[in-house]
Protein backbone atom coordinates (compact mmCIF):
# COMPACT_ATOMS: atom_id res chain seq x y z
CA UNK A 1 0.00 0.00 0.00
CA UNK A 2 2.85 2.39 0.90
CA UNK A 3 4.46 1.80 -2.52
CA UNK A 4 1.04 2.34 -4.13
CA UNK A 5 0.56 5.64 -2.25
CA UNK A 6 4.09 6.73 -3.09
CA UNK A 7 3.39 5.88 -6.73
CA UNK A 8 0.19 7.95 -6.66
CA UNK A 9 2.06 10.86 -5.04
CA UNK A 10 4.77 10.57 -7.71
CA UNK A 11 2.21 10.51 -10.52
CA UNK A 12 0.31 13.54 -9.16
CA UNK A 13 3.58 15.38 -8.56
CA UNK A 14 4.62 14.75 -12.17
CA UNK A 15 1.22 15.79 -13.47
CA UNK A 16 1.31 18.98 -11.39
CA UNK A 17 4.86 19.72 -12.50
CA UNK A 18 3.99 19.15 -16.15
CA UNK A 19 0.89 21.29 -15.81
CA UNK A 20 2.88 24.08 -14.19
CA UNK A 21 5.54 23.82 -16.91
CA UNK A 22 2.88 23.99 -19.61
CA UNK A 23 1.33 27.02 -17.92
CA UNK A 24 4.72 28.70 -17.67
CA UNK A 25 5.48 27.98 -21.31
CA UNK A 26 2.09 29.20 -22.43
CA UNK A 27 2.54 32.36 -20.37
CA UNK A 28 5.99 33.05 -21.80
CA UNK A 29 5.82 35.76 -24.46
CA UNK A 30 6.30 34.33 -27.91
CA UNK A 31 9.04 36.91 -28.46
CA UNK A 32 11.10 35.30 -25.65
CA UNK A 33 11.02 31.81 -27.14
CA UNK A 34 14.62 31.14 -28.13
CA UNK A 35 15.42 30.75 -31.82
CA UNK A 36 18.80 30.91 -33.58
CA UNK A 37 17.59 33.62 -35.92
CA UNK A 38 16.59 35.85 -33.01
CA UNK A 39 20.10 35.55 -31.59
CA UNK A 40 21.77 36.01 -34.98
CA UNK A 41 23.94 38.95 -35.94
CA UNK A 42 23.35 39.24 -39.68
CA UNK A 43 26.06 40.69 -41.91
CA UNK A 44 24.85 41.73 -45.35
CA UNK A 45 27.29 41.26 -48.24
CA UNK A 46 26.84 43.03 -51.56
CA UNK A 47 28.84 40.55 -53.67
CA UNK A 48 29.52 42.85 -56.64
CA UNK A 49 31.39 45.25 -54.37
CA UNK A 50 32.95 43.09 -51.66
CA UNK A 51 36.10 41.51 -53.14
CA UNK A 52 37.19 40.74 -56.72
CA UNK A 53 39.36 37.64 -57.13
CA UNK A 54 40.06 37.67 -60.87
CA UNK A 55 40.70 41.30 -61.80
CA UNK A 56 37.58 41.92 -63.88
CA UNK A 57 36.51 44.72 -61.55
CA UNK A 58 33.49 42.83 -60.20
CA UNK A 59 33.32 41.23 -56.77
CA UNK A 60 32.74 37.49 -56.85
CA UNK A 61 32.23 34.36 -54.76
CA UNK A 62 35.92 33.46 -54.64
CA UNK A 63 36.56 36.97 -53.39
CA UNK A 64 34.12 36.42 -50.53
CA UNK A 65 35.70 33.03 -49.81
CA UNK A 66 39.09 34.70 -49.51
CA UNK A 67 37.67 36.94 -46.76
CA UNK A 68 35.80 34.35 -44.69
CA UNK A 69 38.24 34.63 -41.82
CA UNK A 70 37.68 38.37 -41.78
CA UNK A 71 33.90 37.83 -41.66
CA UNK A 72 34.37 35.34 -38.82
CA UNK A 73 36.54 37.86 -36.95
CA UNK A 74 33.65 40.34 -36.87
CA UNK A 75 31.68 38.08 -34.57
CA UNK A 76 28.69 37.88 -36.89
CA UNK A 77 26.72 34.64 -36.99
CA UNK A 78 24.91 34.84 -40.33
CA UNK A 79 25.55 36.29 -43.78
CA UNK A 80 22.82 37.61 -46.03
CA UNK A 81 24.12 37.74 -49.58
CA UNK A 82 22.42 39.78 -52.31
CA UNK A 83 21.33 37.86 -55.43
CA UNK A 84 23.99 35.76 -57.15
CA UNK A 85 21.65 33.96 -59.56
CA UNK A 86 22.09 34.07 -63.33
CA UNK A 87 21.00 37.49 -64.52
CA UNK A 88 21.48 39.99 -67.38
CA UNK A 89 22.12 42.43 -64.55
CA UNK A 90 19.64 45.17 -65.43
CA UNK A 91 19.04 45.76 -61.71
CA UNK A 92 22.28 44.36 -60.26
CA UNK A 93 21.02 40.80 -60.01
CA UNK A 94 17.44 41.52 -58.94
CA UNK A 95 16.37 40.48 -62.44
CA UNK A 96 16.84 36.70 -62.39
CA UNK A 97 17.06 34.69 -65.60
CA UNK A 98 17.85 31.31 -63.96
CA UNK A 99 17.06 30.69 -60.30
CA UNK A 100 19.20 27.55 -60.20
CA UNK A 101 22.27 29.09 -61.83
CA UNK A 102 25.07 31.38 -60.68
CA UNK A 103 25.77 34.65 -62.49
CA UNK A 104 28.96 34.27 -64.52
CA UNK A 105 30.32 37.51 -63.06
CA UNK A 106 30.22 35.85 -59.64
CA UNK A 107 31.59 32.40 -60.50
CA UNK A 108 30.20 28.87 -60.59
CA UNK A 109 28.00 26.57 -58.54
CA UNK A 110 31.20 24.91 -57.30
CA UNK A 111 32.25 28.31 -55.96
CA UNK A 112 28.91 28.65 -54.22
CA UNK A 113 29.24 25.21 -52.66
CA UNK A 114 32.71 26.14 -51.40
CA UNK A 115 31.37 29.40 -49.96
CA UNK A 116 28.55 27.65 -48.14
CA UNK A 117 30.93 25.02 -46.77
CA UNK A 118 33.43 27.66 -45.68
CA UNK A 119 30.78 29.65 -43.84
CA UNK A 120 29.40 26.58 -42.08
CA UNK A 121 32.88 25.47 -41.05
CA UNK A 122 33.20 28.82 -39.29
CA UNK A 123 29.82 28.54 -37.60
CA UNK A 124 28.20 31.15 -39.85
CA UNK A 125 24.83 30.63 -41.51
CA UNK A 126 23.89 31.77 -45.02
CA UNK A 127 20.70 33.60 -45.95
CA UNK A 128 19.88 34.12 -49.63
CA UNK A 129 17.69 36.63 -51.40
CA UNK A 130 14.56 35.16 -52.94
CA UNK A 131 13.50 37.44 -55.82
CA UNK A 132 10.12 36.14 -56.92
CA UNK A 133 7.83 39.15 -57.19
CA UNK A 134 9.34 39.40 -60.67
CA UNK A 135 11.87 37.68 -62.90
CA UNK A 136 14.05 38.87 -65.73
CA UNK A 137 12.46 39.27 -69.16
CA UNK A 138 15.27 36.94 -70.26
CA UNK A 139 14.00 34.10 -68.07
CA UNK A 140 12.78 31.15 -70.10
CA UNK A 141 9.36 31.45 -68.48
CA UNK A 142 8.92 34.95 -69.87
CA UNK A 143 10.31 34.06 -73.28
CA UNK A 144 7.68 31.34 -73.50
CA UNK A 145 4.99 33.55 -72.00
CA UNK A 146 5.40 36.29 -74.61
CA UNK A 147 5.74 33.83 -77.51
CA UNK A 148 2.02 33.12 -77.78
CA UNK A 149 -1.25 33.88 -76.06
CA UNK A 150 -1.83 30.13 -75.85
CA UNK A 151 1.55 29.32 -74.31
CA UNK A 152 1.30 27.24 -71.11
CA UNK A 153 3.53 29.92 -69.54
CA UNK A 154 1.22 32.79 -70.48
CA UNK A 155 -0.33 32.84 -67.01
CA UNK A 156 3.07 32.96 -65.30
CA UNK A 157 2.94 36.75 -65.83
CA UNK A 158 0.35 39.51 -65.96
CA UNK A 159 -0.85 40.31 -69.50
CA UNK A 160 -3.45 42.78 -70.78
CA UNK A 161 -4.54 42.20 -74.37
CA UNK A 162 -4.37 45.41 -76.41
CA UNK A 163 -7.83 45.00 -77.97
CA UNK A 164 -9.23 45.75 -74.50
CA UNK A 165 -7.74 49.22 -74.78
CA UNK A 166 -4.92 50.67 -72.73
CA UNK A 167 -4.76 49.09 -69.25
CA UNK A 168 -5.52 51.20 -66.16
CA UNK A 169 -2.44 53.14 -65.07
CA UNK A 170 -0.03 51.41 -62.76
CA UNK A 171 2.99 53.18 -61.30
CA UNK A 172 6.45 51.71 -61.89
CA UNK A 173 9.23 52.51 -59.45
CA UNK A 174 12.07 52.18 -61.98
CA UNK A 175 10.59 52.82 -65.42
CA UNK A 176 11.81 55.96 -67.19
CA UNK A 177 8.17 57.06 -67.55
CA UNK A 178 6.98 55.44 -64.28
CA UNK A 179 4.54 53.41 -66.38
CA UNK A 180 4.26 49.77 -65.23
CA UNK A 181 2.61 48.50 -68.43
CA UNK A 182 4.93 47.74 -71.35
CA UNK A 183 3.47 47.08 -74.78
CA UNK A 184 4.80 43.96 -76.52
CA UNK A 185 3.98 43.70 -80.22
CA UNK A 186 4.64 39.97 -80.50
CA UNK A 187 1.23 39.11 -79.06
CA UNK A 188 -0.28 42.60 -79.16
CA UNK A 189 -0.47 42.87 -75.38
CA UNK A 190 0.93 44.74 -72.39
CA UNK A 191 2.84 43.08 -69.55
CA UNK A 192 3.09 44.41 -65.99
CA UNK A 193 6.35 45.47 -64.36
CA UNK A 194 6.30 47.29 -61.02
CA UNK A 195 10.06 47.75 -61.35
CA UNK A 196 12.07 47.99 -64.58
CA UNK A 197 10.84 46.98 -68.03
CA UNK A 198 13.21 44.03 -67.81
CA UNK A 199 11.57 42.84 -64.58
CA UNK A 200 8.09 41.53 -65.48
CA UNK A 201 5.95 40.71 -62.45
CA UNK A 202 5.19 37.04 -61.80
CA UNK A 203 1.56 35.96 -61.50
CA UNK A 204 1.24 34.50 -58.00
CA UNK A 205 -2.43 33.83 -58.60
CA UNK A 206 -1.28 30.91 -60.78
CA UNK A 207 -0.70 27.77 -58.62
CA UNK A 208 1.70 26.33 -61.20
CA UNK A 209 3.95 29.36 -60.83
CA UNK A 210 3.81 29.12 -57.05
CA UNK A 211 4.91 25.51 -57.05
CA UNK A 212 7.72 26.28 -59.47
CA UNK A 213 8.96 28.77 -56.88
CA UNK A 214 8.65 26.27 -54.03
CA UNK A 215 10.72 23.78 -56.02
CA UNK A 216 13.40 26.43 -56.50
CA UNK A 217 13.41 27.12 -52.77
CA UNK A 218 13.76 23.41 -52.01
CA UNK A 219 16.70 23.24 -54.42
CA UNK A 220 18.61 25.78 -52.34
CA UNK A 221 17.39 24.49 -48.99
CA UNK A 222 18.56 21.00 -49.97
CA UNK A 223 21.98 22.49 -50.61
CA UNK A 224 22.02 23.50 -46.97
CA UNK A 225 21.37 27.24 -46.93
CA UNK A 226 19.92 28.59 -43.72
CA UNK A 227 17.33 31.15 -44.74
CA UNK A 228 15.52 33.25 -47.31
CA UNK A 229 15.00 37.00 -47.50
CA UNK A 230 11.90 37.62 -49.66
CA UNK A 231 12.56 40.59 -51.93
CA UNK A 232 9.59 42.90 -52.64
CA UNK A 233 7.23 40.05 -51.80
CA UNK A 234 4.66 42.39 -50.29
CA UNK A 235 3.80 43.33 -53.88
CA UNK A 236 3.35 39.75 -55.14
CA UNK A 237 -0.42 39.41 -54.76
CA UNK A 238 -2.53 41.56 -57.07
CA UNK A 239 -6.13 42.18 -58.09
CA UNK A 240 -5.86 40.72 -61.59
CA UNK A 241 -8.92 42.64 -62.77
CA UNK A 242 -6.67 45.72 -62.46
CA UNK A 243 -9.35 48.26 -61.56
CA UNK A 244 -8.65 51.95 -62.00
CA UNK A 245 -6.95 53.48 -58.96
CA UNK A 246 -7.55 57.01 -57.59
CA UNK A 247 -5.82 59.82 -59.42
CA UNK A 248 -2.49 60.68 -57.79
CA UNK A 249 -2.27 57.40 -55.88
CA UNK A 250 1.35 57.02 -56.99
CA UNK A 251 2.37 59.64 -54.42
CA UNK A 252 1.55 57.00 -51.79
CA UNK A 253 1.27 53.76 -53.69
CA UNK A 254 1.99 51.32 -50.85
CA UNK A 255 -1.65 50.95 -49.67
CA UNK A 256 -2.53 49.92 -53.24
CA UNK A 257 0.47 47.67 -53.91
CA UNK A 258 1.46 46.11 -50.60
CA UNK A 259 -0.32 43.27 -48.78
CA UNK A 260 -3.05 42.86 -51.41
CA UNK A 261 -5.26 39.89 -52.26
CA UNK A 262 -4.35 36.45 -50.98
CA UNK A 263 -0.75 37.25 -50.01
CA UNK A 264 -1.10 35.61 -46.60
CA UNK A 265 -2.55 32.50 -48.21
CA UNK A 266 0.47 32.25 -50.48
CA UNK A 267 2.87 32.66 -47.56
CA UNK A 268 1.05 30.02 -45.54
CA UNK A 269 1.27 27.69 -48.52
CA UNK A 270 4.99 28.52 -48.85
CA UNK A 271 5.42 27.73 -45.18
CA UNK A 272 3.69 24.35 -45.54
CA UNK A 273 5.61 23.46 -48.68
CA UNK A 274 9.08 24.73 -47.70
CA UNK A 275 9.70 26.52 -44.39
CA UNK A 276 8.10 23.84 -42.22
CA UNK A 277 10.30 21.16 -43.79
CA UNK A 278 13.67 22.84 -43.30
CA UNK A 279 15.43 24.60 -40.42
CA UNK A 280 15.55 27.87 -42.33
CA UNK A 281 14.72 31.39 -41.26
CA UNK A 282 12.48 33.62 -43.35
CA UNK A 283 12.38 37.38 -43.42
CA UNK A 284 10.15 39.69 -45.42
CA UNK A 285 11.38 42.80 -47.15
CA UNK A 286 9.13 45.32 -45.48
CA UNK A 287 6.41 44.86 -42.92
CA UNK A 288 3.19 45.81 -44.65
CA UNK A 289 1.23 48.99 -44.05
CA UNK A 290 0.48 48.61 -40.34
CA UNK A 291 1.41 46.74 -37.18
CA UNK A 292 -1.51 44.43 -37.91
CA UNK A 293 -0.01 43.63 -41.30
CA UNK A 294 3.37 42.97 -39.71
CA UNK A 295 1.93 40.67 -37.04
CA UNK A 296 -0.03 38.77 -39.67
CA UNK A 297 3.26 38.18 -41.48
CA UNK A 298 5.37 37.02 -38.55
CA UNK A 299 3.35 35.84 -35.53
CA UNK A 300 4.25 32.20 -34.91
CA UNK A 301 0.65 30.99 -34.88
CA UNK A 302 0.17 32.39 -38.39
CA UNK A 303 2.71 29.97 -39.90
CA UNK A 304 4.01 32.46 -42.45
CA UNK A 305 7.39 34.15 -41.89
CA UNK A 306 9.81 34.53 -38.96
CA UNK A 307 10.53 38.24 -38.91
CA UNK A 308 9.57 41.55 -40.43
CA UNK A 309 12.00 44.05 -41.94
CA UNK A 310 10.33 47.47 -41.54
CA UNK A 311 11.53 50.40 -43.65
CA UNK A 312 10.13 53.26 -41.57
CA UNK A 313 13.51 54.24 -40.10
CA UNK A 314 15.69 54.05 -43.21
CA UNK A 315 13.22 56.24 -45.07
CA UNK A 316 13.55 58.97 -42.40
CA UNK A 317 16.84 60.86 -43.07
CA UNK A 318 16.80 63.77 -45.51
CA UNK A 319 19.62 66.11 -46.61
CA UNK A 320 18.32 68.67 -44.10
CA UNK A 321 18.41 66.07 -41.29
CA UNK A 322 15.85 64.14 -39.26
CA UNK A 323 14.15 64.31 -35.89
CA UNK A 324 15.61 62.15 -33.12
CA UNK A 325 12.29 62.44 -31.29
CA UNK A 326 10.54 60.86 -34.25
CA UNK A 327 13.32 58.26 -34.55
CA UNK A 328 12.93 57.27 -30.89
CA UNK A 329 9.15 57.22 -31.07
CA UNK A 330 9.29 54.99 -34.12
CA UNK A 331 11.60 52.36 -32.61
CA UNK A 332 9.77 52.43 -29.29
CA UNK A 333 6.45 51.83 -31.06
CA UNK A 334 7.88 48.91 -32.99
CA UNK A 335 9.29 47.41 -29.80
CA UNK A 336 6.02 47.87 -27.95
CA UNK A 337 4.03 46.32 -30.78
CA UNK A 338 6.27 43.22 -30.81
CA UNK A 339 7.03 42.87 -27.12
CA UNK A 340 4.94 39.72 -26.78
CA UNK A 341 4.39 38.31 -30.27
CA UNK A 342 6.35 38.30 -33.50
CA UNK A 343 9.89 39.46 -34.21
CA UNK A 344 11.49 42.32 -36.13
CA UNK A 345 14.81 43.31 -37.67
CA UNK A 346 16.88 46.29 -36.52
CA UNK A 347 18.98 48.08 -39.15
CA UNK A 348 19.95 51.50 -40.47
CA UNK A 349 21.45 50.58 -43.85
CA UNK A 350 21.33 48.07 -46.68
CA UNK A 351 22.05 47.81 -50.41
CA UNK A 352 19.11 50.10 -51.23
CA UNK A 353 20.33 52.94 -49.00
CA UNK A 354 23.21 55.37 -48.87
CA UNK A 355 25.80 54.91 -46.12
CA UNK A 356 24.63 54.74 -42.51
CA UNK A 357 27.06 57.28 -41.05
CA UNK A 358 26.37 59.80 -43.83
CA UNK A 359 22.60 59.62 -43.29
CA UNK A 360 22.13 59.04 -39.55
CA UNK A 361 25.45 60.24 -38.14
CA UNK A 362 28.12 62.72 -39.11
CA UNK A 363 30.68 61.76 -41.76
CA UNK A 364 32.97 64.75 -41.18
CA UNK A 365 36.58 63.82 -40.24
CA UNK A 366 36.00 65.05 -36.69
CA UNK A 367 32.91 62.97 -35.94
CA UNK A 368 32.80 60.07 -38.42
CA UNK A 369 34.33 57.48 -36.11
CA UNK A 370 32.40 58.52 -33.01
CA UNK A 371 29.04 58.68 -34.75
CA UNK A 372 29.67 55.38 -36.56
CA UNK A 373 30.35 53.70 -33.23
CA UNK A 374 27.31 55.34 -31.65
CA UNK A 375 25.00 54.12 -34.41
CA UNK A 376 26.45 50.62 -34.20
CA UNK A 377 25.81 50.67 -30.46
CA UNK A 378 22.15 51.41 -31.14
CA UNK A 379 21.75 48.58 -33.68
CA UNK A 380 23.47 46.03 -31.45
CA UNK A 381 21.64 46.84 -28.21
CA UNK A 382 18.02 46.92 -29.41
CA UNK A 383 15.53 44.06 -29.22
CA UNK A 384 15.24 42.45 -32.65
CA UNK A 385 17.72 40.77 -34.98
CA UNK A 386 20.48 43.22 -35.99
CA UNK A 387 21.28 43.49 -39.71
CA UNK A 388 24.59 45.16 -40.47
CA UNK A 389 25.67 46.24 -43.94
CA UNK A 390 29.19 45.47 -45.18
CA UNK A 391 31.56 48.42 -44.90
CA UNK A 392 29.65 50.11 -42.09
CA UNK A 393 31.95 48.33 -39.65
CA UNK A 394 34.72 50.51 -41.09
CA UNK A 395 32.64 53.66 -41.01
CA UNK A 396 32.55 53.87 -44.83
CA UNK A 397 30.86 57.04 -46.09
CA UNK A 398 28.90 58.27 -49.09
CA UNK A 399 31.00 58.77 -52.22
CA UNK A 400 28.82 61.69 -53.36
CA UNK A 401 29.67 61.51 -57.06
CA UNK A 402 29.52 64.79 -59.00
CA UNK A 403 28.78 63.37 -62.47
CA UNK A 404 25.81 61.30 -63.55
CA UNK A 405 28.24 59.11 -65.52
CA UNK A 406 29.69 57.88 -62.22
CA UNK A 407 26.35 56.43 -61.13
CA UNK A 408 25.48 52.89 -62.22
CA UNK A 409 22.07 52.32 -60.63
CA UNK A 410 19.46 51.78 -63.31
CA UNK A 411 16.69 53.45 -61.29
CA UNK A 412 18.87 56.54 -60.79
CA UNK A 413 19.81 56.78 -64.47
CA UNK A 414 16.19 56.35 -65.58
CA UNK A 415 14.99 59.08 -63.23
CA UNK A 416 17.72 61.41 -64.46
CA UNK A 417 16.62 60.77 -68.05
CA UNK A 418 12.95 61.37 -67.12
CA UNK A 419 13.80 64.72 -65.54
CA UNK A 420 15.91 65.61 -68.56
CA UNK A 421 13.04 64.74 -70.90
CA UNK A 422 10.51 66.74 -68.89
CA UNK A 423 12.67 69.78 -68.07
CA UNK A 424 13.15 68.86 -64.41
CA UNK A 425 15.73 70.33 -62.05
CA UNK A 426 18.81 68.21 -62.80
CA UNK A 427 21.09 70.20 -60.51
CA UNK A 428 18.81 69.61 -57.54
CA UNK A 429 18.53 65.94 -58.45
CA UNK A 430 22.33 65.57 -58.51
CA UNK A 431 22.58 67.13 -55.06
CA UNK A 432 19.96 64.72 -53.78
CA UNK A 433 21.95 61.79 -55.18
CA UNK A 434 25.03 62.79 -53.21
CA UNK A 435 23.04 62.24 -50.03
CA UNK A 436 20.59 59.50 -50.88
CA UNK A 437 21.61 57.45 -53.94
CA UNK A 438 21.90 53.77 -53.19
CA UNK A 439 25.09 53.69 -55.25
CA UNK A 440 26.69 55.40 -52.24
CA UNK A 441 26.27 52.11 -50.40
CA UNK A 442 27.54 50.04 -53.31
CA UNK A 443 31.04 51.43 -53.80
CA UNK A 444 33.80 48.82 -53.38
CA UNK A 445 34.75 47.62 -49.92
CA UNK A 446 37.84 49.48 -48.75
CA UNK A 447 40.39 46.82 -47.84
CA UNK A 448 43.60 48.86 -47.84
CA UNK A 449 45.28 52.00 -49.20
CA UNK A 450 46.61 50.39 -52.39
CA UNK A 451 45.09 51.05 -55.83
CA UNK A 452 41.30 50.63 -55.89
CA UNK A 453 41.32 50.09 -52.13
CA UNK A 454 42.58 46.54 -52.63
CA UNK A 455 39.18 45.57 -54.03
CA UNK A 456 40.41 44.67 -57.52
CA UNK A 457 43.54 44.62 -59.66
CA UNK A 458 41.42 45.77 -62.60
CA UNK A 459 39.01 48.65 -63.19
CA UNK A 460 36.20 48.55 -60.61
CA UNK A 461 32.64 48.38 -61.96
CA UNK A 462 31.84 51.52 -59.92
CA UNK A 463 34.32 54.08 -58.64
CA UNK A 464 35.98 53.61 -55.27
CA UNK A 465 35.30 56.29 -52.67
CA UNK A 466 38.32 58.65 -52.77
CA UNK A 467 38.69 58.50 -48.98
CA UNK A 468 39.82 54.86 -49.11
CA UNK A 469 43.41 55.79 -48.26
CA UNK A 470 42.21 56.92 -44.84
CA UNK A 471 39.22 54.64 -44.26
CA UNK A 472 40.12 50.99 -44.84
CA UNK A 473 40.40 47.63 -43.12
CA UNK A 474 44.21 47.59 -42.98
CA UNK A 475 44.31 50.93 -41.18
CA UNK A 476 41.70 49.85 -38.63
CA UNK A 477 42.63 46.23 -37.99
CA UNK A 478 45.46 46.94 -35.55
CA UNK A 479 43.97 50.06 -33.98
CA UNK A 480 42.22 48.98 -30.76
CA UNK A 481 40.04 52.12 -30.87
CA UNK A 482 38.95 51.82 -34.50
CA UNK A 483 35.35 51.64 -35.69
CA UNK A 484 36.07 48.08 -36.76
CA UNK A 485 37.33 46.87 -33.41
CA UNK A 486 34.52 48.67 -31.60
CA UNK A 487 32.02 46.73 -33.70
CA UNK A 488 33.77 43.50 -32.73
CA UNK A 489 33.36 44.42 -29.06
CA UNK A 490 29.66 45.04 -29.60
CA UNK A 491 29.19 41.70 -31.36
CA UNK A 492 30.96 39.90 -28.52
CA UNK A 493 28.84 41.70 -25.92
CA UNK A 494 25.57 40.89 -27.67
CA UNK A 495 26.47 37.20 -27.88
CA UNK A 496 27.41 37.16 -24.20
CA UNK A 497 24.32 38.98 -22.93
CA UNK A 498 20.99 37.31 -23.63
CA UNK A 499 19.26 40.37 -22.22
CA UNK A 500 20.39 42.32 -25.32
CA UNK A 501 18.46 39.79 -27.42
CA UNK A 502 15.38 38.96 -25.35
CA UNK A 503 15.40 41.55 -22.58
CA UNK A 504 12.61 44.03 -21.96
CA UNK A 505 13.17 47.47 -23.52
CA UNK A 506 12.25 50.65 -21.67
CA UNK A 507 12.85 54.14 -23.06
CA UNK A 508 14.03 56.90 -20.70
CA UNK A 509 13.87 60.70 -20.98
CA UNK A 510 11.51 60.39 -23.95
CA UNK A 511 11.22 64.11 -24.71
CA UNK A 512 14.99 64.63 -24.94
CA UNK A 513 15.64 65.85 -28.52
CA UNK A 514 19.35 64.97 -28.47
CA UNK A 515 19.82 61.76 -26.48
CA UNK A 516 18.37 58.27 -26.89
CA UNK A 517 18.40 56.48 -23.52
CA UNK A 518 16.93 53.08 -22.71
CA UNK A 519 17.35 50.03 -20.52
CA UNK A 520 17.32 46.32 -21.36
CA UNK A 521 16.32 43.93 -18.59
CA UNK A 522 16.06 40.15 -18.26
CA UNK A 523 16.18 37.71 -15.36
CA UNK A 524 17.28 40.25 -12.78
CA UNK A 525 20.00 41.71 -14.98
CA UNK A 526 19.75 45.24 -16.31
CA UNK A 527 21.77 47.37 -18.72
CA UNK A 528 21.52 51.06 -19.57
CA UNK A 529 22.31 52.50 -23.01
CA UNK A 530 22.96 56.23 -23.50
CA UNK A 531 23.42 57.65 -27.00
CA UNK A 532 24.10 61.26 -27.94
CA UNK A 533 22.96 61.83 -31.53
CA UNK A 534 24.44 65.34 -31.78
CA UNK A 535 27.81 67.00 -32.38
CA UNK A 536 27.61 68.95 -29.13
CA UNK A 537 27.52 67.92 -25.48
CA UNK A 538 24.04 66.86 -24.37
CA UNK A 539 22.42 66.09 -21.02
CA UNK A 540 20.14 63.19 -20.22
CA UNK A 541 17.85 62.98 -17.18
CA UNK A 542 17.59 59.52 -15.64
CA UNK A 543 15.12 58.28 -13.08
CA UNK A 544 17.81 57.14 -10.63
CA UNK A 545 21.41 57.72 -9.59
CA UNK A 546 23.81 55.61 -11.66
CA UNK A 547 27.02 56.58 -9.87
CA UNK A 548 27.55 52.96 -8.82
CA UNK A 549 26.77 51.52 -12.26
CA UNK A 550 29.52 49.56 -13.99
CA UNK A 551 30.66 50.94 -17.35
CA UNK A 552 30.63 48.12 -19.91
CA UNK A 553 31.50 49.96 -23.12
CA UNK A 554 32.27 53.51 -24.27
CA UNK A 555 32.98 54.74 -27.80
CA UNK A 556 35.56 57.31 -26.61
CA UNK A 557 39.21 56.40 -25.95
CA UNK A 558 38.96 58.00 -22.50
CA UNK A 559 36.13 56.83 -20.28
CA UNK A 560 33.81 59.47 -18.80
CA UNK A 561 34.38 60.94 -15.33
CA UNK A 562 32.15 59.49 -12.63
CA UNK A 563 29.65 61.78 -10.95
CA UNK A 564 28.34 60.80 -7.55
CA UNK A 565 25.08 62.62 -8.33
CA UNK A 566 24.69 60.88 -11.66
CA UNK A 567 20.95 61.03 -12.21
CA UNK A 568 21.77 63.69 -14.78
CA UNK A 569 24.53 62.68 -17.20
CA UNK A 570 26.32 64.92 -19.67
CA UNK A 571 27.39 63.11 -22.81
CA UNK A 572 30.15 64.20 -25.10
CA UNK A 573 29.42 64.64 -28.85
CA UNK A 574 28.11 61.37 -30.34
CA UNK A 575 29.04 59.55 -27.15
CA UNK A 576 27.72 56.03 -26.60
CA UNK A 577 27.76 54.46 -23.14
CA UNK A 578 26.61 51.02 -21.99
CA UNK A 579 26.29 50.46 -18.24
CA UNK A 580 25.50 47.41 -16.16
CA UNK A 581 23.07 48.47 -13.43
Secondary structure, DSSP 8 states (H G I E B T S, - for coil): -HHHHHHHHHHHHHHHHHHHHHHHHHHS-GGGS--HHHH-EEEEE-HHHH--SSSSSS--HHHHHHTHHHHHHTT--EEEE---EE---TTTT-S-SEEEEE-TTT--HHHHHHHHHHHHHTT-EEEEEE--SB--TTSHHHHHHTT-TT-TTGGGB-EEEGGG-S----B-SSSTT-B-EEEETTTTEEEE-SS-TT--BB-TT-HHHHHHHHHHHHHHHHHT--EEEETTGGGS---TT-----TTGGGG-HHHHTT-TTHHHHHHHHHHHTGGGS--EEEESB--SSHHHHHHHH-GGG-S-SBBB--TTTTT-BTTB--HHHHHHHHHHHHHHTSSS--BEE-S--TTS--HHHHHS--STTTHHHHHHHHHHHHHHSSSEEEEETTGGGT------SSGGG---HHHHHHHHHHHHHT--HHHHHHHHHHH-GGGGSS-----SSGGGGS-SS--SS---GGGGTSSHHHHHT-TTSHHHHHHHHHHHHHH-THHHHSEEEEESTT-SSEEEEEEEETTEEEEEEEE-SSS-EEEE-SS--TT-EEEEESSSS-----TTTTEEEE-TT-EEEEE-
